[in-house]
Amino acid sequence: MWNVAVDTTESEVEEWRSSGRQKYWLPKKRVAIMLKKGDTLVMPPGVLVIHAPYTPTDCLLAGGMFWDFHASAQLFPNLAYIKKNSDWITNENPPKDAEWNDIIR
């Protein structure tokens, strides 16, 4: 199950960020997407999506990023936002500064 916050406002994102208990925070609007073995979920590139995957049994989830040329207007401001807030916005190791410079160039 992929739980996704929808239509979040900046104040809700700040509430989530500053709560210190992100995994217990419930957004005002949310959806649960039920996935089954073999399904692929693609989230829109360049969009901040607060999400929380949940599996009742052992499961292998693999993630990655792809960038769409048509979403590039959103992509670069969001990459800058991720870089600025990398201490709380992602559970992945952010790129090193030199890699960011190559990406944003």
N, CA, C and O of each residue as an XYZ file, in Angstrom:
420
protein
N       0.855     -1.163      0.000
C       0.000      0.000      0.000
C       0.905      1.231      0.000
O       1.855      1.324      0.777
N       0.590      2.157     -0.877
C       1.373      3.379     -1.012
C       0.475      4.520     -0.550
O      -0.447      4.910     -1.266
N       0.736      5.057      0.635
C      -0.058      6.159      1.184
C       0.525      7.476      0.697
O       1.728      7.714      0.809
N      -0.334      8.326      0.156
C       0.124      9.570     -0.449
C      -0.708     10.736      0.072
O      -1.937     10.680      0.075
N      -0.031     11.788      0.511
C      -0.714     13.034      0.873
C      -1.037     13.770     -0.424
O      -0.188     13.868     -1.310
N      -2.246     14.280     -0.538
C      -2.639     14.998     -1.758
C      -3.070     16.421     -1.406
O      -3.565     16.690     -0.311
N      -2.870     17.314     -2.359
C      -3.252     18.722     -2.207
C      -2.696     19.344     -0.924
O      -3.392     20.107     -0.255
N      -1.453     19.025     -0.581
C      -0.872     19.579      0.644
C      -0.495     21.042      0.445
O      -0.006     21.437     -0.613
N      -0.730     21.818      1.467
C      -0.359     23.231      1.447
C       1.047     23.376      2.030
O       1.570     22.449      2.649
N       1.646     24.533      1.830
C       2.972     24.779      2.407
C       2.935     24.664      3.926
O       3.884     24.171      4.535
N       1.840     25.118      4.542
C       1.755     25.034      6.006
C       1.647     23.584      6.469
O       2.172     23.239      7.527
N       0.974     22.726      5.696
C       0.915     21.303      6.053
C       2.290     20.647      5.922
O       2.680     19.840      6.765
N       3.018     20.996      4.868
C       4.368     20.450      4.699
C       5.242     20.880      5.874
O       6.017     20.079      6.397
N       5.123     22.137      6.290
C       5.898     22.622      7.436
C       5.479     21.903      8.718
O       6.324     21.563      9.546
N       4.174     21.673      8.883
C       3.685     20.934     10.060
C       4.282     19.529     10.079
O       4.731     19.057     11.123
N       4.286     18.863      8.924
C       4.854     17.517      8.809
C       6.354     17.545      9.125
O       6.856     16.714      9.882
N       7.056     18.511      8.536
C       8.501     18.597      8.703
C       8.883     18.833     10.157
O       9.810     18.205     10.670
N       8.175     19.731     10.818
C       8.571     20.134     12.166
C       7.980     19.256     13.264
O       8.290     19.445     14.440
N       7.139     18.307     12.897
C       6.456     17.499     13.914
C       7.410     16.601     14.699
O       7.141     16.272     15.855
N       8.520     16.203     14.079
C       9.430     15.279     14.742
C       8.900     13.857     14.779
O       9.596     12.939     15.214
N       7.682     13.677     14.328
C       7.057     12.349     14.299
C       6.430     12.148     12.910
O       5.249     11.822     12.786
N       7.242     12.349     11.884
C       6.731     12.315     10.522
C       5.956     11.042     10.202
O       4.959     11.091      9.482
N       6.404      9.902     10.728
C       5.724      8.664     10.344
C       4.351      8.516     10.991
O       3.592      7.624     10.611
N       4.015      9.366     11.956
C       2.687      9.312     12.586
C       1.775     10.441     12.120
O       0.595     10.463     12.472
N       2.296     11.369     11.343
C       1.528     12.527     10.889
C       0.509     12.097      9.844
O       0.828     11.324      8.940
N      -0.717     12.599      9.966
C      -1.747     12.306      8.969
C      -2.152     13.594      8.270
O      -2.598     14.540      8.919
N      -2.001     13.638      6.956
C      -2.423     14.828      6.215
C      -3.948     14.921      6.182
O      -4.647     13.928      6.386
N      -4.447     16.119      5.924
C      -5.900     16.299      5.837
C      -6.488     15.483      4.688
O      -7.555     14.884      4.822
N      -5.782     15.466      3.557
C      -6.244     14.692      2.400
C      -5.186     13.656      2.058
O      -4.000     13.972      1.959
N      -5.623     12.431      1.881
C      -4.679     11.369      1.535
C      -5.402     10.287      0.757
O      -6.622     10.141      0.838
N      -4.630      9.545      0.011
C      -5.151      8.385     -0.708
C      -4.219      7.214     -0.438
O      -3.034      7.390     -0.152
N      -4.777      6.030     -0.534
C      -3.983      4.807     -0.418
C      -4.076      4.086     -1.757
O      -5.169      3.772     -2.230
N      -2.944      3.834     -2.349
C      -2.886      3.133     -3.631
C      -2.475      1.699     -3.336
O      -1.395      1.450     -2.799
N      -3.329      0.772     -3.687
C      -3.048     -0.639     -3.431
C      -2.263     -1.204     -4.612
O      -2.726     -1.173     -5.752
N      -1.093     -1.711     -4.328
C      -0.242     -2.308     -5.352
C      -0.156     -3.804     -5.097
O      -0.197     -4.262     -3.956
N      -0.038     -4.547     -6.175
C       0.156     -5.989     -6.024
C       1.446     -6.394     -6.724
O       2.030     -5.613     -7.475
N       1.875     -7.597     -6.475
C       3.134     -8.092     -7.024
C       3.220     -7.792     -8.520
O       2.307     -8.094     -9.289
N       4.337     -7.192     -8.906
C       4.570     -6.880    -10.311
C       4.106     -5.498    -10.734
O       4.434     -5.060    -11.837
N       3.347     -4.791     -9.890
C       2.880     -3.451    -10.236
C       4.036     -2.460    -10.242
O       5.044     -2.647     -9.560
N       3.868     -1.410    -11.022
C       4.816     -0.306    -11.061
C       4.053      0.973    -10.777
O       3.004      1.223    -11.370
N       4.574      1.773     -9.880
C       3.975      3.065     -9.564
C       4.944      4.147    -10.011
O       6.119      4.128     -9.642
N       4.455      5.079    -10.797
C       5.282      6.193    -11.255
C       4.685      7.470    -10.680
O       3.539      7.815    -10.966
N       5.469      8.165     -9.870
C       5.026      9.454     -9.339
C       5.546     10.539    -10.274
O       6.599     10.373    -10.889
N       4.818     11.647    -10.386
C       5.229     12.684    -11.325
C       6.598     13.256    -10.977
O       6.884     13.515     -9.808
N       7.445     13.455    -11.986
C       8.766     14.019    -11.722
C       8.671     15.490    -11.330
O       7.816     16.225    -11.825
N       9.553     15.899    -10.443
C       9.640     17.308    -10.078
C       8.551     17.796     -9.149
O       8.367     19.004     -9.007
N       7.819     16.887     -8.506
C       6.719     17.278     -7.630
C       6.988     16.727     -6.230
O       7.331     15.554     -6.078
N       6.832     17.571     -5.210
C       6.994     17.123     -3.831
C       5.784     16.280     -3.449
O       4.658     16.776     -3.442
N       6.008     15.021     -3.134
C       4.930     14.111     -2.752
C       5.302     13.462     -1.415
O       6.240     12.668     -1.342
N       4.561     13.805     -0.365
C       4.768     13.133      0.916
C       4.105     11.767      0.793
O       2.906     11.667      0.531
N       4.896     10.721      0.984
C       4.365      9.370      0.805
C       4.960      8.428      1.837
O       6.024      8.678      2.402
N       4.240      7.339      2.063
C       4.680      6.351      3.050
C       4.256      4.966      2.584
O       3.093      4.592      2.731
N       5.191      4.202      2.024
C       4.849      2.840      1.637
C       4.654      1.970      2.882
O       5.346      2.140      3.886
N       3.713      1.048      2.799
C       3.464      0.110      3.896
C       3.262     -1.280      3.309
O       2.496     -1.457      2.361
N       3.945     -2.255      3.871
C       3.736     -3.641      3.451
C       3.510     -4.495      4.691
O       4.330     -4.474      5.609
N       2.412     -5.248      4.735
C       2.145     -6.091      5.904
C       3.042     -7.333      5.954
O       3.152     -7.981      6.995
N       3.674     -7.656      4.838
C       4.600     -8.787      4.777
C       5.921     -8.292      4.212
O       6.004     -7.170      3.713
N       6.953     -9.121      4.288
C       8.234     -8.747      3.701
C       8.050     -8.464      2.215
O       7.308     -9.157      1.519
N       8.732     -7.444      1.755
C       8.546     -7.012      0.375
C       9.811     -6.295     -0.078
O      10.513     -5.686      0.730
N      10.092     -6.369     -1.356
C      11.211     -5.631     -1.920
C      10.647     -4.482     -2.740
O       9.928     -4.695     -3.717
N      10.978     -3.270     -2.338
C      10.588     -2.082     -3.085
C      11.848     -1.497     -3.697
O      12.872     -1.377     -3.024
N      11.778     -1.144     -4.932
C      12.913     -0.510     -5.597
C      12.442      0.831     -6.139
O      11.352      0.936     -6.701
N      13.257      1.837     -5.968
C      12.876      3.158     -6.439
C      13.943      3.756     -7.324
O      15.071      3.266     -7.388
N      13.581      4.792     -7.986
C      14.515      5.494     -8.842
C      13.881      6.790     -9.298
O      12.738      7.092     -8.954
N      14.616      7.541    -10.062
C      14.094      8.800    -10.573
C      14.254      8.836    -12.081
O      15.253      8.375    -12.633
N      13.270      9.383    -12.719
C      13.444      9.722    -14.119
C      12.931     11.140    -14.285
O      11.982     11.562    -13.623
N      13.570     11.853    -15.171
C      13.208     13.239    -15.379
C      12.614     13.397    -16.761
O      13.110     12.846    -17.744
N      11.558     14.149    -16.809
C      10.821     14.375    -18.038
C      11.110     15.800    -18.518
O      10.964     16.759    -17.759
N      11.514     15.930    -19.763
C      11.826     17.244    -20.323
C      10.658     18.211    -20.133
O      10.867     19.390    -19.847
N       9.435     17.716    -20.290
C       8.255     18.581    -20.205
C       7.976     19.060    -18.775
O       7.221     20.012    -18.577
N       8.575     18.410    -17.791
C       8.402     18.821    -16.392
C       9.609     19.608    -15.892
O       9.706     19.892    -14.698
N      10.528     19.964    -16.784
C      11.772     20.602    -16.346
C      11.543     21.972    -15.708
O      12.355     22.401    -14.888
N      10.468     22.665    -16.057
C      10.194     23.959    -15.420
C       9.967     23.781    -13.920
O      10.345     24.648    -13.132
N       9.357     22.672    -13.521
C       9.145     22.369    -12.102
C      10.384     21.724    -11.489
O      10.656     21.891    -10.301
N      11.117     21.001    -12.294
C      12.203     20.169    -11.790
C      13.310     20.971    -11.109
O      13.707     20.636     -9.994
N      13.809     22.006    -11.745
C      14.958     22.723    -11.206
C      14.654     23.451     -9.897
O      15.459     23.371     -8.969
N      13.527     24.158     -9.782
C      13.220     24.740     -8.465
C      13.065     23.664     -7.384
O      13.462     23.880     -6.239
N      12.498     22.522     -7.734
C      12.329     21.452     -6.754
C      13.659     20.807     -6.385
O      13.851     20.424     -5.231
N      14.578     20.677     -7.331
C      15.911     20.165     -6.998
C      16.619     21.107     -6.028
O      17.276     20.660     -5.088
N      16.483     22.411     -6.259
C      17.084     23.385     -5.340
C      16.450     23.264     -3.955
O      17.146     23.373     -2.945
N      15.137     23.040     -3.900
C      14.429     22.863     -2.626
C      14.920     21.605     -1.912
O      15.143     21.623     -0.701
N      15.087     20.522     -2.656
C      15.586     19.268     -2.077
C      16.995     19.473     -1.528
O      17.310     19.014     -0.430
N      17.845     20.168     -2.298
C      19.213     20.406     -1.829
C      19.209     21.208     -0.534
O      19.931     20.880      0.408
N      18.400     22.252     -0.488
C      18.340     23.116      0.688
C      17.807     22.361      1.909
O      18.224     22.638      3.033
N      16.898     21.421      1.702
C      16.217     20.738      2.803
C      16.548     19.253      2.883
O      15.747     18.467      3.389
N      17.712     18.866      2.391
C      18.036     17.438      2.295
C      18.150     16.745      3.650
O      18.144     15.516      3.719
N      18.254     17.523      4.728
C      18.351     16.894      6.048
C      17.031     16.272      6.498
O      17.034     15.416      7.382
N      15.899     16.681      5.911
C      14.621     16.116      6.340
C      13.707     15.678      5.204
O      12.735     14.964      5.446
N      13.989     16.083      3.982
C      13.015     15.861      2.917
C      13.101     14.489      2.259
O      12.167     14.073      1.573
N      14.197     13.790      2.456
C      14.349     12.498      1.795
C      15.049     11.514      2.722
O      15.807     11.899      3.613
N      14.780     10.247      2.491
C      15.485      9.221      3.260
C      16.642      8.640      2.454
O      17.246      7.643      2.850
N      16.943      9.267      1.330
C      18.068      8.848      0.496
C      19.228      9.811      0.712
O      19.029     10.972      1.069
N      20.428      9.320      0.492
C      21.590     10.196      0.587
C      21.562     11.185     -0.570
O      21.492     10.777     -1.729
N      21.615     12.484     -0.268
C      21.591     13.464     -1.349
C      22.913     13.470     -2.100
O      23.942     13.082     -1.547
N      22.895     13.908     -3.357
C      24.149     14.011     -4.112
C      25.104     14.995     -3.441
O      24.680     15.906     -2.730
N      26.374     14.799     -3.678
C      27.381     15.738     -3.175
C      27.281     17.046     -3.967
O      26.712     17.070     -5.058
N      27.832     18.126     -3.417
C      27.700     19.433     -4.060
C      28.146     19.427     -5.514
O      27.486     20.027     -6.362
N      29.254     18.759     -5.818
C      29.743     18.728     -7.200
C      28.718     18.060     -8.115
O      28.521     18.493     -9.251
N      28.065     17.005     -7.620
C      27.046     16.336     -8.429
C      25.833     17.237     -8.627
O      25.260     17.264     -9.716
N      25.429     17.983     -7.583
C      24.321     18.930     -7.716
C      24.640     19.953     -8.796
O      23.796     20.267     -9.636
N      25.879     20.476     -8.768
C      26.255     21.481     -9.757
C      26.152     20.919    -11.166
O      25.721     21.625    -12.078
N      26.540     19.660    -11.364
C      26.418     19.040    -12.682
C      24.956     18.871    -13.072
O      24.595     19.073    -14.231
N      24.117     18.503    -12.116
C      22.693     18.293    -12.394
C      22.020     19.602    -12.771
O      21.264     19.661    -13.740
N      22.294     20.647    -12.007
C      21.579     21.914    -12.185
C      22.124     22.724    -13.353
O      21.433     23.604    -13.866
N      23.335     22.446    -13.776
C      23.942     23.185    -14.870
C      23.192     23.055    -16.140
O      23.590     23.629    -17.154
